[in-house]
Amino acid sequence: MINPVVASDTVARIEAIRRLLPQVEISVRSCSRSLMGLRRNASGALVLRIDPELLLDPDYPVSVSEWILRRGRGGVGTVLQHCLSRVETRRSERAAASAFKSLADMPIIGPVADLHALTRDIHAGWFSDLPSAVVRWGRNPPRRRLRHIRFGCYRRATGQIDISPRLARPWIATSFLLHVIHHELCHHRQAMRPVIRREGVHSPRFRDWERQFPGYVEAITWERLALPWLLDDACPPWYYPLTESP
């Protein structure tokens, strides 16, 4: 049973597996959850499901037969482990390339980020019923890789907001910096509009305010992908600064 989308140059590989495992039916189909699987069909015959990408690996006919022969005795075999690892690496690289392209297309703050202008826009659009908060860049963290990073800090006693200077880098997505400012102003609203009962810092009403920001999902996605470079304080691979021609 061969999926029609399977390229013709993989047919020889399928036939090689059939010669090695004549007792097993071969089913070739794409699946994102697992690269291969073995089961019995309604008639009791063994059916081996193979992801088409595995067929491109030169070790695959050997590795799959090794796996079948080891079935029930634990482990998948060294050859198959290397084969699966190579495929997973290729998939991860393709996913990273696609993600990096989406990040490269997002507007960035550029060499000079006007923190006060961005804050005024957020305040006017979402917090105009509150007194303004003082927003400034905080102190620079050490120039080394950080284990964690605090993007913003709201000081309840003074109503002041400090933004991490690592977000002043020119490659930072504008939507993410706006999200951080909005997040800290949600803390400002929390302080200005307290509830009678004790409330956690990131309470349900706080989360409701935070998610109302239109760029919330985009900002969270950007943070997840860009975090390694934020921690390293390094220029990411999707950022290509403009340079002047000689």
C-alpha positions as CSV (number, residue, x, y, z in Angstrom):
1,M,0.0,0.0,0.0
2,I,1.8,3.1,-1.3
3,N,0.6,6.7,-1.0
4,P,0.5,8.3,-4.5
5,V,2.5,11.3,-3.4
6,V,5.5,9.1,-2.7
7,A,8.3,10.0,-5.2
8,S,9.1,7.3,-7.8
9,D,12.8,7.1,-6.6
10,T,11.6,5.7,-3.3
11,V,9.9,2.6,-4.8
12,A,13.2,0.7,-5.0
13,R,13.7,1.3,-1.3
14,I,10.2,0.0,-0.5
15,E,10.9,-3.1,-2.5
16,A,14.2,-3.6,-0.7
17,I,12.3,-3.6,2.6
18,R,9.8,-6.0,1.2
19,R,12.6,-8.4,0.3
20,L,14.0,-8.1,3.8
21,L,10.6,-8.5,5.5
22,P,8.3,-10.5,3.2
23,Q,5.9,-11.2,6.0
24,V,5.2,-7.5,6.6
25,E,2.9,-5.2,4.6
26,I,4.3,-1.8,3.9
27,S,2.2,1.4,4.2
28,V,3.8,4.7,3.2
29,R,2.1,7.8,4.5
30,S,3.1,11.1,6.1
31,C,2.4,11.5,9.8
32,S,3.6,14.3,12.1
33,R,3.1,12.3,15.3
34,S,5.5,9.4,14.6
35,L,7.9,8.5,11.8
36,M,7.0,4.8,11.8
37,G,4.8,2.3,13.5
38,L,3.9,-1.4,13.4
39,R,0.5,-2.9,14.0
40,R,-1.7,-5.9,13.0
41,N,-4.6,-5.3,10.7
42,A,-8.1,-6.9,11.0
43,S,-6.8,-10.1,9.3
44,G,-3.9,-10.4,11.8
45,A,-1.2,-9.4,9.3
46,L,1.6,-7.1,10.4
47,V,1.5,-3.7,8.7
48,L,4.5,-1.4,8.9
49,R,3.7,2.3,8.5
50,I,6.6,4.4,7.2
51,D,6.9,8.2,6.8
52,P,8.1,8.9,3.2
53,E,11.0,11.0,4.6
54,L,12.5,8.0,6.3
55,L,12.8,6.3,2.9
56,L,15.3,8.9,1.8
57,D,17.8,7.8,4.4
58,P,20.4,5.4,3.0
59,D,20.4,3.2,6.1
60,Y,16.6,2.9,6.3
61,P,16.2,-0.6,4.7
62,V,18.7,-2.0,7.2
63,S,17.5,0.0,10.2
64,V,13.8,-1.0,9.8
65,S,14.6,-4.7,9.4
66,E,16.8,-4.4,12.5
67,W,13.9,-2.8,14.4
68,I,11.4,-5.5,13.3
69,L,13.8,-8.3,14.4
70,R,14.4,-6.6,17.8
71,R,10.7,-6.1,18.4
72,G,9.6,-7.3,21.8
73,R,13.2,-7.3,23.1
74,G,13.5,-3.6,23.9
75,G,15.3,-0.8,22.1
76,V,15.1,0.2,18.5
77,G,18.6,-0.6,17.5
78,T,21.6,1.7,16.9
79,V,21.2,2.1,13.2
80,L,17.6,3.1,13.4
81,Q,18.3,5.5,16.2
82,H,20.8,7.4,14.0
83,C,18.4,7.2,11.1
84,L,15.5,8.7,13.1
85,S,17.8,11.3,14.6
86,R,18.9,12.5,11.2
87,V,15.3,12.8,10.0
88,E,14.2,14.7,13.1
89,T,17.2,17.1,12.7
90,R,16.2,17.8,9.1
91,R,12.6,18.5,10.2
92,S,13.8,20.8,13.0
93,E,16.0,22.7,10.6
94,R,13.2,23.2,8.1
95,A,10.8,24.3,10.9
96,A,13.5,26.8,12.2
97,A,14.0,28.2,8.8
98,S,10.3,28.7,8.3
99,A,10.0,30.3,11.8
100,F,13.0,32.6,11.1
101,K,11.4,33.8,7.9
102,S,8.3,34.8,9.7
103,L,10.4,36.6,12.3
104,A,12.4,38.4,9.6
105,D,9.1,39.7,8.2
106,M,8.0,41.3,11.4
107,P,8.6,45.1,12.0
108,I,11.5,45.9,14.3
109,I,12.3,48.8,16.6
110,G,15.5,49.7,14.7
111,P,18.6,51.5,16.0
112,V,16.7,54.0,18.1
113,A,13.6,52.9,20.1
114,D,11.5,55.8,21.4
115,L,10.3,54.2,24.6
116,H,8.4,57.2,25.7
117,A,6.5,57.6,22.4
118,L,5.6,53.9,22.4
119,T,4.4,54.2,26.0
120,R,2.2,57.2,25.2
121,D,0.6,55.3,22.4
122,I,-0.2,52.3,24.6
123,H,-1.4,54.5,27.5
124,A,-3.7,56.6,25.2
125,G,-5.2,53.5,23.6
126,W,-5.7,51.2,26.6
127,F,-5.1,53.1,29.9
128,S,-6.3,56.6,29.3
129,D,-8.5,56.4,32.5
130,L,-5.4,56.0,34.6
131,P,-2.6,58.5,35.6
132,S,0.5,58.1,33.5
133,A,3.3,55.8,34.7
134,V,7.0,56.7,34.4
135,V,8.5,54.2,32.0
136,R,12.3,54.1,31.5
137,W,15.1,51.7,30.6
138,G,16.4,49.7,33.5
139,R,20.0,48.9,34.4
140,N,22.0,46.8,32.0
141,P,22.4,43.2,33.1
142,P,25.8,41.6,32.9
143,R,27.2,41.0,29.4
144,R,27.0,37.2,29.6
145,R,24.4,34.6,28.9
146,L,21.6,34.9,31.4
147,R,19.6,31.9,32.8
148,H,16.5,34.0,32.8
149,I,15.5,37.5,31.9
150,R,13.0,39.9,33.3
151,F,11.7,42.0,30.5
152,G,9.9,44.6,32.7
153,C,9.4,45.5,36.3
154,Y,6.6,47.6,37.8
155,R,7.4,49.3,41.1
156,R,4.2,49.5,42.9
157,A,5.5,52.0,45.5
158,T,6.5,54.6,43.0
159,G,4.4,53.7,39.9
160,Q,7.6,53.4,37.9
161,I,8.2,50.8,35.2
162,D,11.7,49.7,34.2
163,I,12.2,47.9,30.9
164,S,15.1,45.6,30.3
165,P,17.8,47.3,28.2
166,R,18.2,44.1,26.2
167,L,14.9,45.1,24.5
168,A,16.6,48.2,23.2
169,R,18.5,46.1,20.6
170,P,17.6,47.1,17.0
171,W,16.3,43.5,16.1
172,I,13.6,43.4,18.8
173,A,10.1,43.1,17.3
174,T,8.1,46.2,17.8
175,S,5.1,44.1,18.7
176,F,7.0,42.4,21.5
177,L,8.2,45.7,23.1
178,L,4.7,47.0,22.9
179,H,3.4,43.9,24.6
180,V,6.0,44.2,27.4
181,I,4.9,47.9,28.0
182,H,1.2,46.9,27.9
183,H,1.9,44.0,30.3
184,E,3.6,46.4,32.8
185,L,0.8,48.9,32.5
186,C,-1.7,46.1,33.3
187,H,0.2,45.9,36.7
188,H,-0.2,49.7,36.9
189,R,-4.0,49.3,36.4
190,Q,-4.0,46.5,39.1
191,A,-2.4,48.9,41.5
192,M,-4.7,51.8,40.6
193,R,-7.8,49.7,40.7
194,P,-7.3,47.3,43.6
195,V,-9.9,44.7,44.6
196,I,-11.1,44.3,48.2
197,R,-9.9,40.7,48.5
198,R,-6.2,39.6,48.2
199,E,-5.2,39.3,44.5
200,G,-2.3,37.5,42.9
201,V,0.2,39.4,40.7
202,H,-1.0,37.6,37.6
203,S,-4.6,37.2,38.6
204,P,-7.4,36.1,36.2
205,R,-8.5,39.8,35.7
206,F,-4.9,40.7,34.9
207,R,-4.7,37.9,32.3
208,D,-7.9,39.1,30.8
209,W,-6.5,42.6,30.4
210,E,-3.2,41.3,29.0
211,R,-4.9,39.2,26.3
212,Q,-7.0,42.1,25.1
213,F,-3.8,43.6,23.5
214,P,-4.1,42.9,19.7
215,G,-0.5,41.8,19.4
216,Y,-0.5,39.4,22.3
217,V,-0.3,36.1,20.4
218,E,2.3,37.4,17.9
219,A,4.4,38.8,20.8
220,I,4.3,35.5,22.8
221,T,5.3,33.5,19.6
222,W,8.2,35.9,19.0
223,E,9.4,35.6,22.6
224,R,9.4,31.8,22.4
225,L,11.5,31.7,19.2
226,A,13.8,34.6,20.1
227,L,14.5,33.8,23.7
228,P,17.9,32.0,23.2
229,W,19.3,35.2,21.5
230,L,17.8,37.4,24.2
231,L,19.5,35.4,26.9
232,D,22.8,35.4,25.0
233,D,22.4,39.1,24.0
234,A,23.4,38.0,20.5
235,C,22.3,39.1,17.1
236,P,19.8,36.4,15.7
237,P,20.2,34.8,12.3
238,W,17.0,36.4,10.9
239,Y,18.3,39.9,11.4
240,Y,20.3,41.5,8.6
241,P,21.2,45.1,9.5
242,L,21.5,47.5,6.7
243,T,25.1,48.6,6.1
244,E,26.2,51.6,4.1
245,S,27.9,51.0,0.8
246,P,31.6,52.1,0.6
